[in-house]
Amino acid sequence: MNRPIATAAVLAAALYCLPGAAHHGWSEYDAAKPLNVTGTIVESGYTQPHGYVLLQSADKRWHIVLAPPSRMESRGLTPETLKAGAKATVYGYPHRSKLDELRAERITVGDKTTELR
């Protein structure tokens, strides 16, 4: 392989890996203070790298960070399950500085519980 092609290949690989490497920071969540939050789903999304739910509890609207869409699908947590208006309980870890954000370990919608990690 000549040098310009090899350089281009290395740069392309590095750029491809950047979004994945940049998004993870689980240390931002406090695993020593797990929470259970129950509420109504206001909005949800099957977005990359992680899905999300906006969950309205009795006193707060939570941004819940879920698993990657492929994992949720493989465990039976479909977009239809997370429809607006559904009641849900989430067990997870609060963000250390964003007081309305929670990283979900499991979610229960109706009578179905899904482990996300």
N, CA, C and O atoms as a Tinker XYZ file with bonds, in Angstrom:
   468  protein
     1  N      0.862000   -1.165000    0.000000    73     2
     2  CA     0.000000    0.000000    0.000000    64     1     3
     3  C      0.909000    1.228000    0.000000    63     2     4     5
     4  O      1.885000    1.308000    0.746000    81     3
     5  N      0.552000    2.185000   -0.867000    73     3     6
     6  CA     1.401000    3.372000   -0.857000    64     5     7
     7  C      1.021000    4.304000    0.303000    63     6     8     9
     8  O     -0.048000    4.173000    0.899000    81     7
     9  N      1.897000    5.220000    0.599000    73     7    10
    10  CA     1.768000    6.053000    1.790000    64     9    11
    11  C      0.500000    6.923000    1.809000    63    10    12    13
    12  O     -0.163000    6.954000    2.846000    81    11
    13  N      0.115000    7.637000    0.724000    73    11    14
    14  CA    -1.117000    8.451000    0.783000    64    13    15
    15  C     -2.370000    7.617000    1.041000    63    14    16    17
    16  O     -3.264000    8.046000    1.771000    81    15
    17  N     -2.437000    6.444000    0.452000    73    15    18
    18  CA    -3.616000    5.591000    0.665000    64    17    19
    19  C     -3.642000    5.085000    2.104000    63    18    20    21
    20  O     -4.703000    5.054000    2.728000    81    19
    21  N     -2.499000    4.694000    2.633000    73    19    22
    22  CA    -2.429000    4.225000    4.015000    64    21    23
    23  C     -2.807000    5.341000    4.983000    63    22    24    25
    24  O     -3.520000    5.101000    5.957000    81    23
    25  N     -2.337000    6.552000    4.725000    73    23    26
    26  CA    -2.664000    7.694000    5.581000    64    25    27
    27  C     -4.165000    7.975000    5.543000    63    26    28    29
    28  O     -4.786000    8.212000    6.579000    81    27
    29  N     -4.739000    7.946000    4.345000    73    27    30
    30  CA    -6.175000    8.185000    4.208000    64    29    31
    31  C     -6.973000    7.112000    4.937000    63    30    32    33
    32  O     -7.986000    7.416000    5.566000    81    31
    33  N     -6.528000    5.861000    4.860000    73    31    34
    34  CA    -7.234000    4.778000    5.538000    64    33    35
    35  C     -7.191000    4.962000    7.054000    63    34    36    37
    36  O     -8.194000    4.737000    7.732000    81    35
    37  N     -6.049000    5.365000    7.586000    73    35    38
    38  CA    -5.917000    5.575000    9.037000    64    37    39
    39  C     -6.814000    6.737000    9.482000    63    38    40    41
    40  O     -7.489000    6.649000   10.507000    81    39
    41  N     -6.815000    7.825000    8.701000    73    39    42
    42  CA    -7.658000    8.981000    9.051000    64    41    43
    43  C     -9.137000    8.612000    8.996000    63    42    44    45
    44  O     -9.907000    9.006000    9.872000    81    43
    45  N     -9.533000    7.868000    7.984000    73    43    46
    46  CA   -10.939000    7.455000    7.866000    64    45    47
    47  C    -11.342000    6.584000    9.051000    63    46    48    49
    48  O    -12.430000    6.756000    9.602000    81    47
    49  N    -10.486000    5.660000    9.446000    73    47    50
    50  CA   -10.791000    4.797000   10.586000    64    49    51
    51  C    -10.908000    5.609000   11.866000    63    50    52    53
    52  O    -11.790000    5.351000   12.685000    81    51
    53  N    -10.032000    6.584000   12.046000    73    51    54
    54  CA   -10.074000    7.421000   13.243000    64    53    55
    55  C    -11.356000    8.248000   13.285000    63    54    56    57
    56  O    -11.980000    8.365000   14.340000    81    55
    57  N    -11.754000    8.820000   12.154000    73    55    58
    58  CA   -12.983000    9.619000   12.106000    64    57    59
    59  C    -14.209000    8.752000   12.349000    63    58    60    61
    60  O    -15.169000    9.193000   12.982000    81    59
    61  N    -14.182000    7.525000   11.849000    73    59    62
    62  CA   -15.299000    6.606000   12.052000    64    61    63
    63  C    -15.472000    6.271000   13.531000    63    62    64    65
    64  O    -16.600000    6.131000   14.004000    81    63
    65  N    -14.387000    6.144000   14.252000    73    63    66
    66  CA   -14.435000    5.753000   15.665000    64    65    67
    67  C    -14.728000    6.912000   16.609000    63    66    68    69
    68  O    -15.139000    6.676000   17.745000    81    67
    69  N    -14.533000    8.140000   16.184000    73    67    70
    70  CA   -14.690000    9.282000   17.078000    64    69    71
    71  C    -16.060000    9.398000   17.732000    63    70    72    73
    72  O    -16.114000    9.570000   18.950000    81    71
    73  N    -17.180000    9.314000   16.997000    73    71    74
    74  CA   -18.470000    9.481000   17.680000    64    73    75
    75  C    -18.681000    8.444000   18.773000    63    74    76    77
    76  O    -19.193000    8.780000   19.840000    81    75
    77  N    -18.305000    7.211000   18.539000    73    75    78
    78  CA   -18.481000    6.166000   19.544000    64    77    79
    79  C    -17.614000    6.400000   20.755000    63    78    80    81
    80  O    -18.048000    6.195000   21.888000    81    79
    81  N    -16.402000    6.824000   20.523000    73    79    82
    82  CA   -15.493000    7.057000   21.636000    64    81    83
    83  C    -15.891000    8.296000   22.420000    63    82    84    85
    84  O    -15.656000    8.369000   23.626000    81    83
    85  N    -16.483000    9.257000   21.759000    73    83    86
    86  CA   -16.771000   10.525000   22.405000    64    85    87
    87  C    -18.031000   10.477000   23.269000    63    86    88    89
    88  O    -18.140000   11.250000   24.221000    81    87
    89  N    -18.984000    9.596000   22.968000    73    87    90
    90  CA   -20.266000    9.695000   23.644000    64    89    91
    91  C    -20.271000    9.026000   25.016000    63    90    92    93
    92  O    -21.108000    9.374000   25.848000    81    91
    93  N    -19.375000    8.085000   25.285000    73    91    94
    94  CA   -19.454000    7.370000   26.552000    64    93    95
    95  C    -18.757000    8.084000   27.683000    63    94    96    97
    96  O    -17.624000    8.545000   27.544000    81    95
    97  N    -19.434000    8.170000   28.784000    73    95    98
    98  CA   -18.885000    8.764000   29.974000    64    97    99
    99  C    -19.729000    8.314000   31.152000    63    98   100   101
   100  O    -20.309000    9.142000   31.854000    81    99
   101  N    -19.803000    6.999000   31.376000    73    99   102
   102  CA   -20.665000    6.487000   32.441000    64   101   103
   103  C    -20.225000    6.963000   33.807000    63   102   104   105
   104  O    -21.016000    6.913000   34.749000    81   103
   105  N    -18.988000    7.424000   33.952000    73   103   106
   106  CA   -18.565000    7.933000   35.257000    64   105   107
   107  C    -19.326000    9.194000   35.633000    63   106   108   109
   108  O    -19.288000    9.624000   36.786000    81   107
   109  N    -20.018000    9.790000   34.665000    73   107   110
   110  CA   -20.833000   10.966000   34.962000    64   109   111
   111  C    -22.099000   10.607000   35.738000    63   110   112   113
   112  O    -22.805000   11.484000   36.234000    81   111
   113  N    -22.376000    9.305000   35.836000    73   111   114
   114  CA   -23.570000    8.847000   36.553000    64   113   115
   115  C    -23.152000    8.235000   37.882000    63   114   116   117
   116  O    -22.143000    7.534000   37.957000    81   115
   117  N    -23.925000    8.499000   38.927000    73   115   118
   118  CA   -23.575000    8.083000   40.279000    64   117   119
   119  C    -24.206000    6.724000   40.607000    63   118   120   121
   120  O    -25.361000    6.651000   41.024000    81   119
   121  N    -23.429000    5.649000   40.412000    73   119   122
   122  CA   -23.925000    4.287000   40.663000    64   121   123
   123  C    -24.146000    4.015000   42.147000    63   122   124   125
   124  O    -24.777000    3.019000   42.501000    81   123
   125  N    -23.642000    4.876000   43.013000    73   123   126
   126  CA   -23.826000    4.692000   44.456000    64   125   127
   127  C    -25.186000    5.211000   44.926000    63   126   128   129
   128  O    -25.572000    5.009000   46.077000    81   127
   129  N    -25.911000    5.885000   44.020000    73   127   130
   130  CA   -27.202000    6.459000   44.410000    64   129   131
   131  C    -28.302000    6.067000   43.425000    63   130   132   133
   132  O    -28.906000    6.933000   42.792000    81   131
   133  N    -28.565000    4.765000   43.295000    73   131   134
   134  CA   -29.590000    4.352000   42.328000    64   133   135
   135  C    -30.976000    4.878000   42.720000    63   134   136   137
   136  O    -31.290000    5.050000   43.897000    81   135
   137  N    -31.777000    5.124000   41.704000    73   135   138
   138  CA   -33.133000    5.640000   41.907000    64   137   139
   139  C    -34.145000    4.780000   41.175000    63   138   140   141
   140  O    -33.831000    4.159000   40.160000    81   139
   141  N    -35.343000    4.749000   41.692000    73   139   142
   142  CA   -36.507000    4.235000   40.982000    64   141   143
   143  C    -37.396000    5.437000   40.689000    63   142   144   145
   144  O    -37.781000    6.163000   41.606000    81   143
   145  N    -37.716000    5.645000   39.448000    73   143   146
   146  CA   -38.563000    6.766000   39.058000    64   145   147
   147  C    -39.757000    6.211000   38.299000    63   146   148   149
   148  O    -39.605000    5.437000   37.355000    81   147
   149  N    -40.935000    6.614000   38.721000    73   147   150
   150  CA   -42.164000    6.183000   38.056000    64   149   151
   151  C    -42.874000    7.400000   37.485000    63   150   152   153
   152  O    -42.926000    8.459000   38.110000    81   151
   153  N    -43.415000    7.230000   36.291000    73   151   154
   154  CA   -44.125000    8.334000   35.678000    64   153   155
   155  C    -44.757000    7.934000   34.365000    63   154   156   157
   156  O    -44.926000    6.756000   34.051000    81   155
   157  N    -45.098000    8.962000   33.611000    73   155   158
   158  CA   -45.736000    8.789000   32.305000    64   157   159
   159  C    -44.762000    9.202000   31.213000    63   158   160   161
   160  O    -44.117000   10.247000   31.294000    81   159
   161  N    -44.669000    8.365000   30.197000    73   159   162
   162  CA   -43.800000    8.681000   29.062000    64   161   163
   163  C    -44.414000    9.834000   28.280000    63   162   164   165
   164  O    -45.563000    9.772000   27.842000    81   163
   165  N    -43.619000   10.887000   28.116000    73   163   166
   166  CA   -44.057000   12.055000   27.360000    64   165   167
   167  C    -43.577000   11.945000   25.919000    63   166   168   169
   168  O    -44.283000   12.316000   24.982000    81   167
   169  N    -42.362000   11.429000   25.762000    73   167   170
   170  CA   -41.741000   11.327000   24.438000    64   169   171
   171  C    -40.676000   10.242000   24.524000    63   170   172   173
   172  O    -40.115000    9.997000   25.592000    81   171
   173  N    -40.405000    9.601000   23.409000    73   171   174
   174  CA   -39.323000    8.618000   23.376000    64   173   175
   175  C    -38.668000    8.637000   22.014000    63   174   176   177
   176  O    -39.228000    9.134000   21.037000    81   175
   177  N    -37.458000    8.081000   21.971000    73   175   178
   178  CA   -36.761000    8.036000   20.695000    64   177   179
   179  C    -35.807000    6.860000   20.640000    63   178   180   181
   180  O    -35.171000    6.495000   21.629000    81   179
   181  N    -35.730000    6.288000   19.476000    73   179   182
   182  CA   -34.778000    5.212000   19.198000    64   181   183
   183  C    -33.597000    5.832000   18.480000    63   182   184   185
   184  O    -33.371000    5.555000   17.302000    81   183
   185  N    -32.850000    6.659000   19.167000    73   183   186
   186  CA   -31.766000    7.399000   18.553000    64   185   187
   187  C    -30.426000    6.737000   18.853000    63   186   188   189
   188  O    -30.289000    6.008000   19.835000    81   187
   189  N    -29.448000    6.994000   18.004000    73   187   190
   190  CA   -28.081000    6.516000   18.220000    64   189   191
   191  C    -27.298000    7.583000   18.967000    63   190   192   193
   192  O    -27.536000    8.762000   18.707000    81   191
   193  N    -26.415000    7.274000   19.841000    73   191   194
   194  CA   -26.019000    5.935000   20.207000    64   193   195
   195  C    -26.940000    5.282000   21.245000    63   194   196   197
   196  O    -26.830000    4.080000   21.485000    81   195
   197  N    -27.844000    6.051000   21.863000    73   195   198
   198  CA   -28.745000    5.504000   22.869000    64   197   199
   199  C    -30.145000    6.062000   22.677000    63   198   200   201
   200  O    -30.325000    7.213000   22.279000    81   199
   201  N    -31.130000    5.227000   22.968000    73   199   202
   202  CA   -32.493000    5.710000   22.975000    64   201   203
   203  C    -32.733000    6.571000   24.207000    63   202   204   205
   204  O    -31.887000    6.676000   25.095000    81   203
   205  N    -33.907000    7.181000   24.233000    73   203   206
   206  CA   -34.229000    8.016000   25.388000    64   205   207
   207  C    -35.734000    8.004000   25.634000    63   206   208   209
   208  O    -36.529000    7.635000   24.770000    81   207
   209  N    -36.090000    8.417000   26.837000    73   207   210
   210  CA   -37.481000    8.627000   27.213000    64   209   211
   211  C    -37.529000    9.910000   28.017000    63   210   212   213
   212  O    -36.691000   10.124000   28.892000    81   211
   213  N    -38.496000   10.763000   27.734000    73   211   214
   214  CA   -38.822000   11.860000   28.643000    64   213   215
   215  C    -39.954000   11.344000   29.511000    63   214   216   217
   216  O    -41.029000   11.005000   29.016000    81   215
   217  N    -39.701000   11.287000   30.810000    73   215   218
   218  CA   -40.636000   10.679000   31.750000    64   217   219
   219  C    -41.100000   11.735000   32.750000    63   218   220   221
   220  O    -40.291000   12.333000   33.458000    81   219
   221  N    -42.400000   11.952000   32.798000    73   219   222
   222  CA   -42.954000   12.918000   33.748000    64   221   223
   223  C    -43.322000   12.188000   35.031000    63   222   224   225
   224  O    -44.260000   11.392000   35.054000    81   223
   225  N    -42.573000   12.465000   36.106000    73   223   226
   226  CA   -42.903000   11.886000   37.413000    64   225   227
   227  C    -43.799000   12.878000   38.146000    63   226   228   229
   228  O    -44.226000   13.875000   37.564000    81   227
   229  N    -44.085000   12.613000   39.408000    73   227   230
   230  CA   -44.970000   13.496000   40.169000    64   229   231
   231  C    -44.430000   14.909000   40.281000    63   230   232   233
   232  O    -45.202000   15.866000   40.331000    81   231
   233  N    -43.106000   15.052000   40.322000    73   231   234
   234  CA   -42.543000   16.377000   40.563000    64   233   235
   235  C    -41.462000   16.816000   39.595000    63   234   236   237
   236  O    -40.894000   17.895000   39.760000    81   235
   237  N    -41.163000   16.009000   38.591000    73   235   238
   238  CA   -40.051000   16.356000   37.714000    64   237   239
   239  C    -40.197000   15.659000   36.365000    63   238   240   241
   240  O    -40.769000   14.574000   36.267000    81   239
   241  N    -39.669000   16.307000   35.330000    73   239   242
   242  CA   -39.576000   15.650000   34.028000    64   241   243
   243  C    -38.137000   15.155000   33.869000    63   242   244   245
   244  O    -37.186000   15.936000   33.890000    81   243
   245  N    -38.006000   13.836000   33.710000    73   243   246
   246  CA   -36.698000   13.190000   33.620000    64   245   247
   247  C    -36.332000   12.899000   32.177000    63   246   248   249
   248  O    -37.172000   12.499000   31.372000    81   247
   249  N    -35.056000   13.110000   31.867000    73   247   250
   250  CA   -34.488000   12.632000   30.602000    64   249   251
   251  C    -33.810000   11.311000   30.943000    63   250   252   253
   252  O    -32.797000   11.287000   31.643000    81   251
   253  N    -34.374000   10.211000   30.445000    73   251   254
   254  CA   -33.869000    8.875000   30.738000    64   253   255
   255  C    -33.029000    8.402000   29.556000    63   254   256   257
   256  O    -33.521000    8.342000   28.429000    81   255
   257  N    -31.779000    8.070000   29.805000    73   255   258
   258  CA   -30.890000    7.537000   28.765000    64   257   259
   259  C    -31.041000    6.018000   28.766000    63   258   260   261
   260  O    -30.822000    5.362000   29.785000    81   259
   261  N    -31.416000    5.472000   27.620000    73   259   262
   262  CA   -31.657000    4.040000   27.490000    64   261   263
   263  C    -30.467000    3.362000   26.820000    63   262   264   265
   264  O    -29.406000    3.967000   26.664000    81   263
   265  N    -30.645000    2.118000   26.430000    73   263   266
   266  CA   -29.606000    1.352000   25.734000    64   265   267
   267  C    -29.610000    1.702000   24.246000    63   266   268   269
   268  O    -30.499000    2.415000   23.780000    81   267
   269  N    -28.629000    1.210000   23.502000    73   267   270
   270  CA   -28.653000    1.374000   22.053000    64   269   271
   271  C    -29.895000    0.693000   21.469000    63   270   272   273
   272  O    -30.342000   -0.328000   21.990000    81   271
   273  N    -30.450000    1.248000   20.397000    73   271   274
   274  CA   -31.667000    0.671000   19.806000    64   273   275
   275  C    -31.547000   -0.820000   19.485000    63   274   276   277
   276  O    -32.509000   -1.560000   19.688000    81   275
   277  N    -30.418000   -1.273000   19.001000    73   275   278
   278  CA   -30.287000   -2.690000   18.648000    64   277   279
   279  C    -30.446000   -3.578000   19.883000    63   278   280   281
   280  O    -31.045000   -4.650000   19.793000    81   279
   281  N    -29.927000   -3.155000   21.019000    73   279   282
   282  CA   -30.060000   -3.945000   22.248000    64   281   283
   283  C    -31.509000   -3.938000   22.741000    63   282   284   285
   284  O    -32.033000   -4.962000   23.179000    81   283
   285  N    -32.141000   -2.771000   22.663000    73   283   286
   286  CA   -33.539000   -2.696000   23.107000    64   285   287
   287  C    -34.416000   -3.600000   22.247000    63   286   288   289
   288  O    -35.284000   -4.306000   22.759000    81   287
   289  N    -34.184000   -3.573000   20.946000    73   287   290
   290  CA   -34.961000   -4.427000   20.036000    64   289   291
   291  C    -34.746000   -5.893000   20.359000    63   290   292   293
   292  O    -35.699000   -6.670000   20.406000    81   291
   293  N    -33.480000   -6.277000   20.584000    73   291   294
   294  CA   -33.181000   -7.697000   20.824000    64   293   295
   295  C    -33.779000   -8.187000   22.139000    63   294   296   297
   296  O    -33.983000   -9.386000   22.325000    81   295
   297  N    -34.055000   -7.266000   23.040000    73   295   298
   298  CA   -34.648000   -7.650000   24.331000    64   297   299
   299  C    -36.157000   -7.399000   24.382000    63   298   300   301
   300  O    -36.790000   -7.521000   25.431000    81   299
   301  N    -36.711000   -7.050000   23.230000    73   299   302
   302  CA   -38.155000   -6.917000   23.131000    64   301   303
   303  C    -38.721000   -5.570000   23.508000    63   302   304   305
   304  O    -39.937000   -5.429000   23.632000    81   303
   305  N    -37.875000   -4.579000   23.695000    73   303   306
   306  CA   -38.349000   -3.230000   24.017000    64   305   307
   307  C    -38.458000   -2.446000   22.704000    63   306   308   309
   308  O    -37.503000   -1.808000   22.260000    81   307
   309  N    -39.617000   -2.509000   22.114000    73   307   310
   310  CA   -39.825000   -1.904000   20.794000    64   309   311
   311  C    -40.205000   -0.434000   20.927000    63   310   312   313
   312  O    -40.569000    0.010000   22.016000    81   311
   313  N    -40.127000    0.318000   19.851000    73   311   314
   314  CA   -40.586000    1.719000   19.897000    64   313   315
   315  C    -42.057000    1.813000   20.324000    63   314   316   317
   316  O    -42.445000    2.757000   21.013000    81   315
   317  N    -42.866000    0.840000   19.916000    73   315   318
   318  CA   -44.292000    0.861000   20.278000    64   317   319
   319  C    -44.495000    0.700000   21.779000    63   318   320   321
   320  O    -45.461000    1.227000   22.332000    81   319
   321  N    -43.599000   -0.019000   22.444000    73   319   322
   322  CA   -43.685000   -0.196000   23.895000    64   321   323
   323  C    -43.516000    1.137000   24.618000    63   322   324   325
   324  O    -44.111000    1.367000   25.671000    81   323
   325  N    -42.697000    2.006000   24.037000    73   323   326
   326  CA   -42.350000    3.270000   24.687000    64   325   327
   327  C    -43.231000    4.429000   24.222000    63   326   328   329
   328  O    -42.782000    5.575000   24.171000    81   327
   329  N    -44.450000    4.137000   23.893000    73   327   330
   330  CA   -45.333000    5.178000   23.338000    64   329   331
   331  C    -45.703000    6.212000   24.405000    63   330   332   333
   332  O    -45.770000    5.903000   25.595000    81   331
   333  N    -45.937000    7.435000   23.954000    73   331   334
   334  CA   -46.357000    8.514000   24.853000    64   333   335
   335  C    -47.653000    8.129000   25.545000    63   334   336   337
   336  O    -48.566000    7.586000   24.923000    81   335
   337  N    -47.721000    8.415000   26.832000    73   335   338
   338  CA   -48.895000    8.108000   27.626000    64   337   339
   339  C    -48.770000    6.828000   28.436000    63   338   340   341
   340  O    -49.541000    6.607000   29.369000    81   339
   341  N    -47.806000    5.983000   28.090000    73   339   342
   342  CA   -47.607000    4.729000   28.830000    64   341   343
   343  C    -46.985000    5.030000   30.199000    63   342   344   345
   344  O    -46.173000    5.945000   30.334000    81   343
   345  N    -47.370000    4.260000   31.195000    73   343   346
   346  CA   -46.773000    4.365000   32.529000    64   345   347
   347  C    -45.505000    3.517000   32.557000    63   346   348   349
   348  O    -45.472000    2.406000   32.027000    81   347
   349  N    -44.455000    4.062000   33.189000    73   347   350
   350  CA   -43.179000    3.348000   33.233000    64   349   351
   351  C    -42.493000    3.590000   34.568000    63   350   352   353
   352  O    -42.663000    4.630000   35.205000    81   351
   353  N    -41.708000    2.592000   34.970000    73   351   354
   354  CA   -40.820000    2.722000   36.125000    64   353   355
   355  C    -39.417000    2.413000   35.643000    63   354   356   357
   356  O    -39.187000    1.418000   34.955000    81   355
   357  N    -38.488000    3.268000   36.007000    73   355   358
   358  CA   -37.098000    3.132000   35.575000    64   357   359
   359  C    -36.211000    3.034000   36.808000    63   358   360   361
   360  O    -36.332000    3.824000   37.745000    81   359
   361  N    -35.311000    2.040000   36.789000    73   359   362
   362  CA   -34.271000    1.930000   37.809000    64   361   363
   363  C    -32.974000    2.347000   37.136000    63   362   364   365
   364  O    -32.607000    1.818000   36.087000    81   363
   365  N    -32.282000    3.306000   37.752000    73   363   366
   366  CA   -31.045000    3.750000   37.123000    64   365   367
   367  C    -30.250000    4.677000   38.013000    63   366   368   369
   368  O    -30.525000    4.836000   39.202000    81   367
   369  N    -29.266000    5.276000   37.399000    73   367   370
   370  CA   -28.310000    6.105000   38.133000    64   369   371
   371  C    -28.415000    7.555000   37.694000    63   370   372   373
   372  O    -28.419000    7.845000   36.497000    81   371
   373  N    -28.499000    8.466000   38.651000    73   371   374
   374  CA   -28.628000    9.886000   38.314000    64   373   375
   375  C    -27.308000   10.475000   37.801000    63   374   376   377
   376  O    -26.219000   10.086000   38.222000    81   375
   377  N    -27.450000   11.413000   36.889000    73   375   378
   378  CA   -26.285000   12.152000   36.401000    64   377   379
   379  C    -25.765000   13.025000   37.539000    63   378   380   381
   380  O    -26.545000   13.572000   38.319000    81   379
   381  N    -24.464000   13.149000   37.627000    73   379   382
   382  CA   -23.871000   13.907000   38.735000    64   381   383
   383  C    -24.131000   15.417000   38.649000    63   382   384   385
   384  O    -24.209000   16.082000   39.682000    81   383
   385  N    -24.263000   15.959000   37.457000    73   383   386
   386  CA   -24.463000   17.407000   37.350000    64   385   387
   387  C    -25.777000   17.800000   36.665000    63   386   388   389
   388  O    -26.269000   18.907000   36.884000    81   387
   389  N    -26.345000   16.931000   35.854000    73   387   390
   390  CA   -27.640000   17.216000   35.222000    64   389   391
   391  C    -28.713000   16.587000   36.103000    63   390   392   393
   392  O    -28.932000   15.376000   36.060000    81   391
   393  N    -29.372000   17.406000   36.890000    73   391   394
   394  CA   -30.263000   16.914000   37.932000    64   393   395
   395  C    -31.532000   16.251000   37.416000    63   394   396   397
   396  O    -32.278000   15.656000   38.194000    81   395
   397  N    -31.786000   16.346000   36.122000    73   395   398
   398  CA   -32.993000   15.728000   35.569000    64   397   399
   399  C    -32.664000   14.547000   34.647000    63   398   400   401
   400  O    -33.526000   14.092000   33.895000    81   399
   401  N    -31.424000   14.050000   34.700000    73   399   402
   402  CA   -31.022000   12.965000   33.797000    64   401   403
   403  C    -30.697000   11.701000   34.584000    63   402   404   405
   404  O    -30.079000   11.740000   35.648000    81   403
   405  N    -31.138000   10.578000   34.020000    73   403   406
   406  CA   -30.945000    9.276000   34.658000    64   405   407
   407  C    -30.514000    8.272000   33.601000    63   406   408   409
   408  O    -31.105000    8.223000   32.522000    81   407
   409  N    -29.497000    7.472000   33.890000    73   407   410
   410  CA   -29.087000    6.374000   32.994000    64   409   411
   411  C    -29.800000    5.119000   33.441000    63   410   412   413
   412  O    -29.602000    4.661000   34.567000    81   411
   413  N    -30.618000    4.561000   32.588000    73   411   414
   414  CA   -31.464000    3.425000   32.957000    64   413   415
   415  C    -30.702000    2.111000   32.936000    63   414   416   417
   416  O    -29.962000    1.817000   31.997000    81   415
   417  N    -30.897000    1.326000   33.991000    73   415   418
   418  CA   -30.426000   -0.056000   34.028000    64   417   419
   419  C    -31.552000   -0.995000   33.626000    63   418   420   421
   420  O    -31.321000   -2.013000   32.973000    81   419
   421  N    -32.771000   -0.646000   34.021000    73   419   422
   422  CA   -33.938000   -1.451000   33.631000    64   421   423
   423  C    -35.143000   -0.538000   33.554000    63   422   424   425
   424  O    -35.207000    0.502000   34.210000    81   423
   425  N    -36.093000   -0.953000   32.738000    73   423   426
   426  CA   -37.334000   -0.190000   32.596000    64   425   427
   427  C    -38.495000   -1.165000   32.606000    63   426   428   429
   428  O    -38.442000   -2.234000   31.999000    81   427
   429  N    -39.543000   -0.771000   33.310000    73   427   430
   430  CA   -40.776000   -1.551000   33.327000    64   429   431
   431  C    -41.876000   -0.701000   32.719000    63   430   432   433
   432  O    -42.174000    0.396000   33.192000    81   431
   433  N    -42.468000   -1.225000   31.668000    73   431   434
   434  CA   -43.608000   -0.560000   31.025000    64   433   435
   435  C    -44.755000   -1.563000   31.083000    63   434   436   437
   436  O    -44.660000   -2.669000   30.551000    81   435
   437  N    -45.834000   -1.159000   31.736000    73   435   438
   438  CA   -46.928000   -2.112000   31.969000    64   437   439
   439  C    -46.419000   -3.225000   32.860000    63   438   440   441
   440  O    -45.879000   -2.956000   33.933000    81   439
   441  N    -46.579000   -4.472000   32.438000    73   439   442
   442  CA   -46.082000   -5.592000   33.240000    64   441   443
   443  C    -44.805000   -6.204000   32.666000    63   442   444   445
   444  O    -44.402000   -7.291000   33.080000    81   443
   445  N    -44.172000   -5.523000   31.727000    73   443   446
   446  CA   -42.953000   -6.045000   31.089000    64   445   447
   447  C    -41.716000   -5.272000   31.578000    63   446   448   449
   448  O    -41.631000   -4.055000   31.416000    81   447
   449  N    -40.774000   -5.991000   32.171000    73   447   450
   450  CA   -39.512000   -5.396000   32.624000    64   449   451
   451  C    -38.402000   -5.792000   31.659000    63   450   452   453
   452  O    -38.277000   -6.958000   31.285000    81   451
   453  N    -37.604000   -4.817000   31.265000    73   451   454
   454  CA   -36.499000   -5.053000   30.332000    64   453   455
   455  C    -35.197000   -4.608000   30.975000    63   454   456   457
   456  O    -35.055000   -3.458000   31.390000    81   455
   457  N    -34.250000   -5.534000   31.052000    73   455   458
   458  CA   -32.899000   -5.198000   31.518000    64   457   459
   459  C    -32.157000   -4.571000   30.340000    63   458   460   461
   460  O    -32.144000   -5.124000   29.240000    81   459
   461  N    -31.546000   -3.425000   30.577000    73   459   462
   462  CA   -30.935000   -2.685000   29.471000    64   461   463
   463  C    -29.418000   -2.797000   29.415000    63   462   464   465
   464  O    -28.817000   -2.432000   28.404000    81   463
   465  N    -28.785000   -3.290000   30.471000    73   463   466
   466  CA   -27.314000   -3.356000   30.459000    64   465   467
   467  C    -26.834000   -4.774000   30.366000    63   466   468
   468  O    -25.628000   -5.018000   30.344000    81   467
